[in-house]
Amino acid sequence: MPKGKFRQGVFTPRNRDKYRGKTLPIYRSGWELKFFRWCDLNENVTAWDSECVIIPYLNPLTKRYKDIL
């Protein structure tokens, strides 16, 4: 896909008290942006976060976990 076709940026929640992240969330697709808006504006969502779970990567050759961040 040609450069510039992807929607990317920083999302600023309107309901900042619902967002539990330490920094503003970054969206990397139009679908992610729509989901952020839905979480932010939906009255049934009491709290939300983005990229809050870290999944450790197990290197298959060394059988050791390594931090990919």
BELPEWO-V189891 format. One record per residue. SS is DSSP state (alpha for helix, beta for strand, coil for the rest). BURIAL is I if it has 9 or more other ideal C-beta (glycine too) atoms within 8 Angstrom, else O. D_FIRST is the distance of its C-alpha to the first C-alpha in Angstrom with 1 decimal. Layout:
# BELPEWO-V189891
{{SS/BURIAL/D_FIRST} {SS/BURIAL/D_FIRST}}
This chain:
# BELPEWO-V189891
{{coil/O/0.0} {coil/O/3.8} {coil/O/6.5} {coil/O/8.6} {coil/O/6.9} {coil/O/8.6} {coil/O/12.3} {coil/O/14.3} {beta/O/17.9} {beta/O/21.5} {coil/I/23.2} {coil/O/26.9} {coil/I/28.9} {coil/O/31.5} {coil/O/33.7} {coil/O/33.7} {coil/O/36.6} {coil/I/34.5} {beta/I/31.8} {coil/O/33.1} {coil/I/30.7} {coil/O/32.1} {coil/O/29.2} {coil/O/27.0} {coil/I/24.0} {beta/I/20.5} {beta/I/17.8} {coil/O/14.2} {coil/I/13.0} {alpha/O/14.4} {alpha/O/16.4} {alpha/I/17.9} {alpha/I/19.0} {alpha/O/20.6} {alpha/O/22.4} {alpha/I/23.7} {alpha/I/25.0} {alpha/I/26.6} {alpha/I/28.3} {alpha/I/29.5} {alpha/O/30.9} {coil/O/32.2} {coil/O/35.9} {coil/O/36.0} {coil/I/33.9} {coil/O/36.3} {coil/O/34.2} {beta/I/30.6} {coil/I/28.7} {coil/I/25.3} {coil/O/24.7} {coil/O/28.5} {coil/O/28.8} {coil/O/28.5} {coil/O/28.2} {coil/O/29.8} {beta/O/28.3} {beta/O/30.9} {beta/I/30.5} {coil/O/31.5} {coil/O/33.3} {coil/O/35.4} {coil/O/35.7} {beta/O/35.4} {beta/O/33.3} {beta/O/31.3} {coil/O/29.8} {coil/O/26.0} {coil/O/26.1}}
